[in-house]
Amino acid sequence: MPVGDIIIKGARTHNLKNIDVSIPREKFVVVTGLSGSGKSSLAFDTIYAEGQRRYVESLSAYARQFLEQMDKPDVDSIEGLSPSISIEQRTTSRNPRSTVGTSTEIYDYLRLLFARIGRPHCFKCGKPISAQTISQMTDRIMDLPKDSKITLFAPIVRGRKGEYVKELKNLAKHGFLRVRVDGTIFELSESIKIDKKKKHDIDLIVDRLVVKDGIKTRLADSLETALRYGEGLVKVEGHGEPILLSEKHACVFCQISYPEITPQIFSFNSPKGACPDCDGLGTRRYFDPDLIIPNKKLSLREGAIAAWHSKTSTHYIDVCEALAKHYGFDIYTPFSDLPENIAEIILNGSGSEKIKFFYEEGDRRHYYHTVFDGVIPQLERKWKETGSSHVREDIERYMNFRECPTCKGARLKTESLSVLIQQKNIAEVTHLSIKDALAFFSSLTLTKKEEMIASRILKEIKERLGFLVDVGLDYLTLERASATLAGGEDQRIRLATQIGSALTGVLYVLDEPSIGLHQRDNDRLLKTLVKLRDLGNTVLVVEHDKDTILAADYVIDLGPGAGVKGGHIVAIGTPAQIMKNLKSLTGLYLSGKKVLETSKKRRVSKDKIIIKNAHEHNLKNLNVEIPLGVITCVTGVSGSGKSTLINETLCRGLMQRLYHSKQHAGKMDDIIGANKLDKVISIDQSPIGRTPRSNPSTYTGVFSLIRELFAQVPQAKTRGYKPGRFSFN
């Protein structure tokens, strides 16, 4: 065996049959074979597990208590093992605050970039605002043409009513001579009459100067005085357009102050930056009429209002009868047939209009007049006021999520969204696809000063975006929630992050990175894996994909069967050597000696479902017919809209129609043919169970039958054992 190889001896993890294998270092190695042949047992549960265990053992006892340590694999020895990093197919976070931008740390660099070179604007009038030191203001004025006559004004009053007698006397007392009231200049020694019923603008004239050499000291002193009386603002007039200067981040036109521009104000995880109405989530809960009234074919008397239907009291029936009598409708009319204004009153209340209600006490009926709050306001009040978590959870069944109306889903405060780089705020940049974001940052036009400040930040941003493009994720946006990513997408994000770290001498273990990829995107992924190898790393990939196997430097083929029939090394070597090995089923398919036979006879569908005008995300008003009773494959390059069409639009749309599901369905006009189905089952890549007590037999329910069978054994009957006696739960 070559010196420096990773040498495994006597591996017996799971179904591995005491195998010995040598893996060349700094190569691209693929572990392949039938499903269940032992690929993951070798790559993850043996090689990676031992690498991770040795690393954790090298740490202090104090540090080890904070890290999860894997069990020692059943193997005689592993030599030449490098530090190992596993990149599996799993969604890293269910945290609603985690996004593609935060998980790749690109958003951290964006926050820093906007804090350093972003240009704040007034969110009210849209004009640029800036904070300057007295030195910068002096330089700005001295840049005016020589011999320019200028006047320095300190804004005292802006758009406020009053006579301001006391304020004017105070200015005269401090030695000032003139003020400008609503555009007219007055001597402070005069008796200035101001209409207290009208709004006024009052400016103090601080100094009059001629721009020339030798005035810098006087100018700086005058600016300091003007800023003190103008509360941080000064206006310079006399040459061209008036110049408004501020030592604070404030709009001199709208009198709005802004916080200091720091990276924290662009973080939706910080109170300094998060939208106060949605706490930085971008969405808010609301009571969904479709969940409150899931079956609009029912009448009020039949329990159309789900939030009322479960009540045993007749109170809600009495309320419905009172409403029906007042507004003249029948409580036996299906809710869908009620006039729109009646449905609106039932849901949101009668406003100020009082309605005659009654309650019964013994044999007597008591009447009273009051407004009707409406179902939704009643639920809102109860949800806010209850101290019971159970009541709150029960009410939340009728709630859904929608875009926050304040920040429009941007998650940040209005002030934070008013800081722009090349006319885009930070939220608009994260809305761009990664491909478009890379183009945006590559085409930025910066001043020399901005270039000096931002060059290193931009380099990191562009490199990380480039790595994401290289792994075929150019269609994602930085604001995409991590929880919505497929397992393969999440794996490739972490792969791109590892490339960005530029580590060398590491063993990377990957689990089928090509799964779900179009052929075009697969080619880019392979180039990325080769790039990772060329950095001086060993890349060990569990894979079935033909192109990935052929691109490998070395292939380990496990088999010959699955489960107890697997766990042996069937073939090992280069792809060419594998193809020549007649014992390798993988080699036979790679060489073309075996081919997958497809049926020439295709089943003909007799019915179909029609999706009308689907326009969620990037779908362009699609009308799609999906045949029933046959297998239909939806394909296309990554980001073309496959998951949006099938998972978000079709599947969720059918669930809403069949089960009144509260999941948000993709935007469309209609689904025609849902009545031809009685059930829809979504099989995705999410784990089937997260409890350590769950296994295939408990998940499928077969273990219940096994327990019942053991309970029928004569010895179990003699001892009085029930099926529960044979449960490890």
Buried (B, 14 or more C-beta within 10 A) or exposed (E): EEEEBBBBBEBBBBBBEEBEBBBBBBBBBBBBBBEBBBBBBBBBBBBBBBBBBBBBEEEEEEEEEEEEBBEEBBBEEBEBBBEBBBBBBBBBBEEBBBBBBBBBBBBBBBBBBBBBBBBBBBBEEEEEBBBBEBEEBBEEBBEBEEEBEBBBBBBBBBEEEBBBEEBBEEBBEEEBEBBBBEEEEBEBEEEBEBEEEEEBBBBBBBBEBEBEEEBEEEBBEBBBBBBEBBBBBBBBBBBEEEBBBBBBBBBBBBBBBBBEBBBBBBBBBBEBBBBEEBBBBBBBBBBBBEBBBBBBEBBBBEBBBBBBBEEEEEEBBBBBBBBBBBBEBEBEBBBEEBEEEBBBBBBBBBEEEEBEBEEEEEEEEEEEEEEBBBBBBBBBEBBEEEEEEEEEEBBBEBBBBEEBEBBEBBBBBEBBBBBBBEEBBBBBBBBBBBBBBBEBBEEBEBEEEBEEBBEEBBEBBBBBBBBBBBBBBBBBBBBBBBBBBBBBBBBBBBBBBBBBEEBEEBBBBBBBBBBBBBEEBBEBBBEBBBBBBEBEBBBBBBBBBBBBBBBBBBBBBBBBBBEEEBBBBBBBBEBEBBBEBEEBBBBBBBBEEEEEEEEEEEEEEEEBBEBEBBBBBEBEEBEBEBBEEEEEEEEEBBBBBBBBBBBBBBBBBBBBBBEEBBEBBBBBEEBEBBEEEEEBEEEEBEEEEEEEEEEEEBEEEEBBEEBEEBBEEEEBEEEEBEBEEBEEE
